[in-house]
């Protein structure tokens, strides 16, 4: 009889623990979702009616982060380690908190999708960056160099992208 009572109490305890863990997991998922929804606003992104999303980029740092991510993607599907290294480089070079760099890369990934791929994203965002801050190329170049050195050198698509960036920003 004692074993039956202990078994029932144990079963109730396990179910209570599982319910608590499920509630905490649901709360965490809700927090992540709200963070993702609020990230664009916190980063200064404003979607404008009848305009491409890139035209809503008002922060040169967001443009640099997105160009850097697109540049990384020109080398093929980036590994998680490459994305982590890019976030770390952005954080250091742009003097950003690591969380902001991660959020910029999330928003940047969406912007690249809206541009229909990394190459069109680089062209469009470089033009936007030139309008926002023509001197921002000085911040962009070391980041692109780090991306290129990390991936084992530049491929042809990345070299073409660098030439396109230089042409758009009138560096050549």
Buried (B, 14 or more C-beta within 10 A) or exposed (E): EEEEEEEEEEEEEEEEEEEEEEEEEEEEEEEEEEEEEEBBEEBEBEEEEEEBBBBBBEBBBBBBBBBBBBBBBBBEEBEEEBBEBBBBBBBBBBEBEEEBBBBBBBBBBBBBEEBEEBBBBBBBBBBBBBEBBEEBBEBBBEBBEBBBEBBEEBBEBBEBBBEBBBEBBEEE
